[in-house]
Amino acid sequence: QVQLVESGGGLVQPGGSLRLSCAASGNIFRPNTMAWYRQAPGKERELVATITTGGSTKYADSVKGRFTISQIIAGNTVSLQMNSLKPEDTAVYYCNLDRVGTGWGPFWGQGTQVTVSS
């Protein structure tokens, strides 16, 4: 079994910052890809950022220059530093772990709420 637990969500004013963390446990195979997704009310779940075991990162255009994804491989953790937050960043943020094409995963966390409002 693999479990993912997110933390760090909350209420922040526009222009503020939050740091989300995700801790994975269980039998984790590498290499893999860890990712952050988000889903706002009435919207489709969207990919925010990804990072591979090798350290390659990708970001949605809407968060480039504001968000940074990072990992501690030995600790099976991934973080999302979110700066210059905007109201449109409001969503439930989910951690994801996968080995695409292998049949292992995807695994999902329970989500953490981020609300950006003045």
N, C-alpha and C positions, 0 to 999 in steps of 0.2 A: 504494500500500500504506500501511496505517496500523499502527503498532506501539505497544503500551502496555506499560510496564515498571514494576512496583510495587517498592517497597523500604520498609524500616523495621520489618518484622515481627520478632518475637522472643519471648522468655520474660519474663514480668513477674508480680510478685506481685499478689494482689487489692488493689484500691485504687490501684494504680500507673497510669502513663500511658505511652502510645506514640503516635508520630506516623507515619502511613503517607503515602507520597508516590507519585504516579504521573506518569510523563513520557510524553507522547504525541508521536509523530513521524510524518511523512508528509504527505499532502495532506488537511488537516483542514478540513471545511466548517463554517461557523457561520451562524446560531445552532445550538447543539447542546445536548445534556444529557450531563453526566458524572456518574457514579455509583459508589458502592461497594456491592458485594454481599459476602456471606459464606456459607460452607457448612461446617457442622460434620459430623463423621462420622455417617453414617446419616440425615442430615437433608437437606431440600430447600434449594437455594440461595435465600437471602432478600435482599431489598433493604434496605440499611442507611441510605443517604442519597443524595440527588441534588442537583445544582446546575446551573442553566441558565446560558447565556452572559450572560443578563440579571441573574444573581445570585440568582434565586429558589431557595430551599432547601426540602427536605422530609426528614423523618427518620422512621424506624421508631419506634413507641412505646417499644420496649425500650431505645433509646439516647438518647432526648430528654433534654436537660439534661446529658448526659455527653460526647457526641461532637459535633464541629463540622467541617463540610465547608467547604473554601475552594478558591479557584482563582487562578491567575495566567494570564489569558487569553492574553497575548502570548507566554508561554512554554509554553503548552499543557500546563500542569500542574494537578493537583488533589491536595489533601491531606486527610487525615482525622485530626484530633486526637482521641485517645481518652483520656478521663480516668475516674477512678473505675472502673477495669476490674473485671469480675466473671468468675468461672470460666465462666459461660455465654456469655461473649464469645469463648471459644476457638473458632477456626475458621480456614479459609483465606479470606483477604480478596482480592477481585478488583476491579480497576478496569474500568469499562465506559464506552464512548463511543458515542453514538447520535444520529441525527436521525430520530425516530419518524415513520413514515408516508411517508418519502421514498425508501426503498430503500437508503439509505446507512447502513451499520452493521447490527447492533451489532458493535463491536469489543471484544475482551477481552484483558486481561493474563494473565500466567501464574499469578498468585496469590502471596501471601506469607502465611506461617503466623504466626498470633498465638496464643500459649498463655498463659493466665492461671492460675497455680497457685502454691500455697504449698508 
